[in-house]
């Protein structure tokens, strides 16, 4: 949609700025709720021995997912800023 507007009406620079703000804000809202959710990976099974075996691995995956979401949010905020 944005590319079509840029092609048809290249003088609408305000539209591009507003569209960037809206799209990045929406992405940041999604990342915020993902970060707040806490655990993203969980071992579910009938035997508790299996879940106990993978408890450390699950904790590591959840921690790395948290860090990845923080990096993504940081990159999204810093994007499209003038140098």
C-alpha positions as CSV (number, residue, x, y, z in Angstrom):
1,X,0.0,0.0,0.0
2,X,2.8,2.4,0.9
3,X,4.6,1.8,-2.3
4,X,1.5,2.4,-4.3
5,X,0.9,5.7,-2.6
6,X,4.5,6.7,-3.1
7,X,4.2,6.0,-6.8
8,X,0.9,7.8,-7.3
9,X,1.4,10.7,-4.9
10,X,5.2,11.2,-4.2
11,X,4.5,14.6,-2.7
12,X,2.7,13.0,0.3
13,X,5.7,12.9,2.6
14,X,3.6,13.2,5.7
15,X,1.8,10.0,4.8
16,X,5.1,8.1,4.8
17,X,6.1,9.5,8.2
18,X,2.7,8.7,9.7
19,X,2.7,5.2,8.2
20,X,6.1,4.5,9.6
21,X,5.1,5.6,13.1
22,X,1.9,3.6,13.0
23,X,3.6,0.4,11.7
24,X,6.5,0.6,14.1
25,X,4.3,1.4,17.0
26,X,2.1,-1.7,16.2
27,X,5.2,-3.9,16.1
28,X,6.5,-2.5,19.4
29,X,3.1,-3.2,21.0
30,X,3.3,-6.8,19.8
31,X,6.9,-7.1,21.1
32,X,5.9,-5.6,24.5
33,X,3.1,-8.2,25.0
34,X,5.5,-11.0,23.9
35,X,8.1,-9.8,26.5
36,X,5.4,-9.5,29.2
37,X,4.1,-13.0,28.5
38,X,7.1,-14.7,30.1
39,X,7.5,-18.3,29.0
40,X,7.4,-19.0,25.3
41,X,8.5,-22.6,25.3
42,X,7.1,-25.2,27.7
43,X,7.6,-29.0,27.8
44,X,4.2,-30.7,28.1
45,X,3.9,-34.4,28.4
46,X,2.5,-37.3,30.3
47,X,5.7,-38.1,32.1
48,X,7.2,-35.6,34.5
49,X,10.7,-37.2,34.1
50,X,10.8,-36.0,30.5
51,X,9.9,-32.4,31.4
52,X,12.5,-32.5,34.2
53,X,15.2,-33.6,31.7
54,X,14.5,-30.7,29.5
55,X,14.0,-28.0,32.2
56,X,17.4,-26.4,31.7
57,X,17.2,-26.4,27.9
58,X,13.7,-24.8,28.1
59,X,15.0,-22.1,30.5
60,X,17.9,-21.4,28.1
61,X,15.6,-21.1,25.1
62,X,13.2,-18.9,27.0
63,X,16.1,-16.6,28.1
64,X,17.5,-16.3,24.5
65,X,14.0,-15.6,23.2
66,X,13.7,-12.8,25.8
67,X,17.0,-11.3,24.7
68,X,16.1,-11.6,21.0
69,X,12.9,-9.7,21.6
70,X,14.8,-7.0,23.4
71,X,17.2,-6.6,20.6
72,X,14.4,-6.5,18.1
73,X,12.6,-3.8,20.0
74,X,15.8,-1.8,20.3
75,X,16.4,-2.1,16.5
76,X,12.8,-1.2,15.7
77,X,13.1,2.0,17.8
78,X,16.4,3.0,16.3
79,X,15.2,2.4,12.7
80,X,14.5,5.3,10.4
81,X,16.2,7.8,12.6
82,X,18.2,10.4,10.8
83,X,22.0,10.0,11.3
